[in-house]
Amino acid sequence: MKKIRLFLVLAMFAVATAVSAQVSLGVKGGVNMSNFYGEELDNENVKIGFNVGLLADIDFSYNSAIQTGLFFTTKGAKYDSSFGEATGEISSNPMYLQLPIHYAYKLDVTPGSRIVFHAGPYAAYGVGGKWKASGSLGNWDGAIDGDLFGDNAPLKRFDTGLGLGVGAEFGPILVDLGWDMGLVNISNADNGNIKNQNAYLSVGYKF
């Protein structure tokens, strides 16, 4: 009986929160600057990519909101390598569907414009992408490539981590600068240890 009462109280609270919240939907997209990090990685080359998707902004009080959505985003890394007279480059271009859930605090600046500070977790699922290795030795130049996800592929599909950012709202228009840091090892190799990291600059429009 106590469990039923507790469930009813929580259900009523959820309904009241949903009714009182103001939900705004929109679109957002921009440029990514990504890399891998891990115990044995020290190359700092940045890989340029993009992000695009649908956003949901759930204002549950005047200055507070939950920001979420579903985004198609590219991550990855690019590394230079050399061994004796051989030189090469390894490029990785994983593509994810990513779901962030951020708490946002909105600070009024002028009527109609606010600065937005936000942070929270994200979950992502790898939907495609390729790796490519190219190199040269003497007069020989060559390249090989393959899929990043799947059977015997280099990367695990699931990724999760934390993100934070700061942005601005100008009426329905928004600008967002943020950074995501992966917290799980995405390498399929037995001794591998790599994680995603990604900085982004996005613009959007709320309907």
C-alpha positions in Angstrom: 0.0 0.0 0.0 2.8 2.4 0.8 4.5 1.6 -2.5 1.3 2.4 -4.4 0.9 5.7 -2.5 4.6 6.6 -3.3 4.1 5.8 -6.9 0.9 7.9 -7.1 2.7 10.9 -5.4 5.6 10.6 -7.9 3.2 10.3 -10.9 1.3 13.4 -9.7 4.6 15.3 -9.3 5.7 14.2 -12.8 2.4 15.3 -14.4 2.5 18.6 -12.6 6.1 19.3 -13.7 5.2 18.4 -17.3 2.1 20.6 -17.3 4.0 23.6 -15.8 7.1 23.2 -18.0 7.4 25.2 -21.3 8.8 23.0 -24.1 10.6 24.6 -27.1 11.7 22.5 -30.1 14.2 23.5 -32.7 17.2 22.7 -34.9 20.9 23.1 -34.3 24.1 22.4 -36.2 27.7 23.4 -36.4 31.3 22.4 -36.6 33.2 19.9 -34.4 36.9 19.7 -33.5 37.6 16.2 -32.2 40.4 13.9 -31.1 41.0 10.7 -29.1 42.7 10.7 -25.7 44.1 7.8 -23.7 47.1 6.4 -21.9 49.3 5.9 -25.0 48.1 8.8 -27.2 50.0 12.0 -27.3 49.3 13.2 -30.8 47.3 16.5 -30.7 46.1 16.8 -34.4 42.5 17.9 -34.5 39.9 16.4 -36.8 37.3 18.7 -38.2 33.7 17.4 -38.4 30.1 18.6 -37.9 27.0 18.1 -35.8 23.3 18.6 -36.8 20.0 17.6 -35.1 16.8 18.4 -33.3 16.8 20.0 -29.9 14.3 20.2 -27.1 14.5 23.0 -24.4 12.3 22.3 -21.4 12.0 25.4 -19.2 10.7 24.3 -15.7 11.4 27.7 -14.1 12.3 31.1 -15.5 16.1 30.6 -15.2 16.4 26.8 -15.3 15.9 24.3 -18.1 16.6 20.8 -19.2 18.3 20.8 -22.7 18.2 17.6 -24.7 17.7 16.4 -28.3 19.0 13.9 -30.8 22.1 14.8 -32.9 24.1 13.3 -35.7 27.7 14.0 -34.9 31.1 13.1 -36.3 34.1 12.6 -34.0 37.4 10.8 -34.4 41.1 11.6 -34.8 44.0 12.0 -37.2 47.5 10.8 -36.3 50.9 11.0 -38.0 53.3 8.1 -37.5 56.8 7.1 -38.6 58.9 4.0 -38.3 62.4 4.2 -39.7 62.1 5.3 -43.3 58.3 4.6 -43.4 55.9 7.5 -42.7 52.1 7.5 -42.6 48.9 8.9 -41.5 46.0 7.2 -39.7 42.5 8.8 -39.9 39.4 7.7 -38.0 35.9 9.2 -38.7 33.3 7.6 -36.4 29.7 8.9 -36.7 27.2 8.8 -33.8 23.7 9.5 -32.9 24.0 11.4 -29.6 21.5 12.2 -26.8 22.6 14.8 -24.3 20.7 15.6 -21.1 22.0 18.9 -19.7 20.9 21.2 -16.9 20.9 24.8 -18.1 21.0 28.0 -16.1 19.9 31.1 -18.1 21.1 34.5 -17.0 19.3 37.6 -18.4 21.5 40.2 -20.1 19.0 42.4 -22.0 15.3 42.0 -22.7 15.2 39.0 -25.1 18.7 37.9 -24.7 20.3 35.5 -22.1 23.6 33.8 -21.4 23.2 30.0 -20.9 25.5 27.8 -18.8 24.8 24.1 -19.2 26.3 20.7 -18.2 25.4 17.1 -18.0 25.8 13.6 -19.4 25.4 12.3 -22.9 25.0 8.8 -24.5 26.0 8.1 -28.1 25.7 5.1 -30.4 28.0 4.6 -33.4 26.1 4.3 -36.7 28.9 4.3 -39.2 32.3 5.5 -40.1 35.6 4.5 -41.7 39.3 4.3 -40.7 42.0 4.9 -43.3 45.8 4.4 -43.1 48.0 5.8 -45.8 51.8 5.8 -46.0 55.0 5.7 -48.0 58.2 3.8 -48.0 60.8 4.8 -50.6 59.0 4.9 -54.0 55.9 3.1 -52.6 52.7 4.9 -51.7 49.6 3.0 -50.5 46.5 3.1 -48.4 44.1 0.7 -46.7 40.7 1.3 -45.0 37.9 -0.4 -43.3 34.7 0.0 -41.1 35.0 1.3 -37.6 32.0 -0.5 -36.1 31.0 -4.1 -36.5 32.5 -7.6 -36.2 36.2 -7.4 -35.6 36.1 -3.6 -36.1 38.4 -1.3 -34.1 35.7 0.6 -32.1 32.8 -0.3 -29.8 29.5 1.3 -30.8 28.5 2.7 -27.3 30.0 5.9 -25.9 29.0 7.9 -22.9 30.5 10.9 -21.1 30.0 14.4 -19.7 29.6 17.7 -21.5 29.6 21.3 -20.6 29.2 24.6 -22.5 28.2 28.2 -22.6 25.9 29.8 -25.1 23.6 32.8 -25.8 19.9 33.1 -26.7 18.8 36.0 -28.8 15.0 35.4 -29.0 14.6 32.2 -31.0 18.2 32.2 -32.2 20.9 30.5 -30.2 24.7 30.1 -30.3 26.5 27.4 -28.3 30.1 26.6 -27.5 30.8 23.3 -25.7 33.0 20.4 -25.0 32.2 16.6 -24.6 34.6 14.3 -22.8 34.1 10.5 -23.2 34.4 8.4 -20.0 34.4 4.9 -21.5 37.0 3.0 -23.4 35.8 2.7 -27.0 38.6 0.5 -28.3 37.9 -3.1 -29.2 41.6 -4.1 -28.9 42.5 -6.2 -25.8 45.1 -3.7 -24.6 43.6 -0.6 -26.2 42.5 2.4 -24.2 41.0 5.4 -26.1 38.2 7.8 -25.4 36.4 10.5 -27.4 36.8 14.2 -26.8 35.1 16.8 -28.9 34.7 20.6 -28.9 31.9 22.2 -30.9 30.5 25.5 -32.1 26.8 25.4 -33.0 24.0 27.8 -34.0 20.3 27.0 -33.8 16.8 28.2 -34.0 13.9 27.5 -31.6 10.4 27.4 -33.0 
